[in-house]
Amino acid sequence: MSMTREQVAHVARLARLDLADNELDRLAADMDAILSYVDKLNELDIDGIEPTAHAVPMENAFREDRVRPSIGTEKALVNAPAADDSCFLVPKVIE
Amino acid sequence: MSSLFEPVIGLEVHVQLTTDTKIFCGCSTEFGRTPNSQTCPVCLGLPGALPVLNRQVVENAIKAGLATNCRIAPRSVFARKNYFYPDLPKGYQISQFELPICEHGWLDIETEGRGPQRIGITRIHMEEDAGKLLHAEGEGGSRVDLNRACTPLLEIVSEPDMRSADEAIAYLKKLHQIVVYLGICDGNLEEGSFRCDANVSVRPRGQEEFGTRAELKNINSFRFIREAIDYEIERQIELIEDGGTVIQETRLFDSDKGTTRSMRGKEEAHDYRYFPDPDLLPLTVAPEWVERVRTELPELPEAKLARYQQELGLKPYDAEVLTADRKVAEYFEACLARHDNPKLCANWVQGDIQRKLNETGLAVNAIPVTPELLAGLLKRIDDKSISSNIAKQVFELIWESGKDADTIIEEKGLKQVTDSGAIEALVDEVLANCQPQVEQYRSGQTKVLGFMVGQVMKASRGKANPQLVNELLRKKLD
């Protein structure tokens, strides 16, 4: 394992993290250590074992298609950093 | 279009399902309500809220899969597709990735260019829709309405099997017809219930390998899809002929200009880091479930079309017109069930009924002339109580009054006169007044007979049986 600065920068960009230059180097080393540790799992022989997405031996939790009360516009917006009378406000999205 | 190049087209269609509630919470999916009024902690993406799958969404996905000849996966898994956008409150969309619910389907289409073709369907998966961004005028930011967030969608992905805009349209129309027939989608393109992205590339004819493709996004009418694809094919061919190379990118169709333009900036984000959603259990669909849904499927357009031709003896064109819309087909069948004359029923449904639908903009299940009333009218045509001309008048009166044909015929005294004595009197009268025509006829100009038939019909105010009039006139003249 050897994380490059570019890889760290890429992951940071995807997560919308703003990292300083010196942080890139430090995090590259940290992530390298973490990945090497996790890489130990690759030593296991997992031939013929289905990938596990869930640890609980359960499946199919359904709800029926019946309307239940919503919380309403006012409550929906109560924690919004910016809102008008019915919508969340966000910085202008350009396409 | 240069014939040195062959276009290759694959389509991704997002079908909005007509469930009452959202895919992972009990909020209503009703369209057009106050922004953010149909939200809850789940669809707002509040911390700690847990999604629970709507059973009806799965049922609808199975329907779509069966109707498009897919294999229904016994086990499928929901995954998170991670990206940031203000209409996506959780920072990820719940979708399916490695294990979608349906795979390996197909639809058969036919176009003039290449004749019948089988278009492969790679997969169908379930996912949640995002919210809606409302772009406020003037300065300031954008507004976000999350009523649509978490609304259930099916994404139906085709193989790159189409070779022209014609084929793409044929495929889309067929798919559209199927989801509407199944009753799982309202099919409204303008409101975004049926959205299409097209992957378009070109390659030198004969080359096995695909060219680089551009993805055309969210085009909301069949006409625009055709224009966007045709424009894009032309653009790529010209680019290559001028020595350029096509780059893989997302392009937006500009319906005002009829062109596509690059939508830069979204490219870098195409690293979605899918992983199984730990909040949702794997989904298993037992064979019994699939079989139950299969037995409950309505007759699909293709089967109906074949049956109308083979069993009812309708012409291909008529069968196609009648089956195009499920509700029209149902109206026709309801009428046929009460009056067993397929051709007459077909003529009236695609003639006068269709004309009225066009004039009034009403849906066929909302018109005053119900199948029962129409069948009542057709019975009187077939038993010769009224001529087809009078029937048109009666039809209008039924439409206006909602009364049945027999009542109207009785009230207005429109019953066809088949009493030969009464008709004979009219015939004699007309013959007496038409001496010149009688002479013409006897001198061999037999065409004037039509004129005299017309005069008798007029004298009877349309109620005489035309055949009888014809016979009587000939008898007297010959």
Interface residues (C-beta under 8 A of the other chain):
Chain A: H10 R13 L14 R16 A53 H54 V56 M58 E59 N60 A61 F62 R63 E64 D65 R66 V67 R68 P69 S70 I71 G72 T73 A76 L77 A82 D84 S86 C87 F88 L89 V90 P91 K92 V93 E95
Chain B: T19 D20 T21 C25 G26 C27 S28 T34 P35 N36 S37 Q38 T39 C40 P41 L44 V52 L53 N54 R55 Q56 V57 V58 R75 V77 N82 F84 Y85 P86 L133 L134 H135 G140 G141 S142 R143 V144 D145 L146 L252 M263 E268 A269 D271 R273 P276 P278 L280 L281 P282 L283 T284
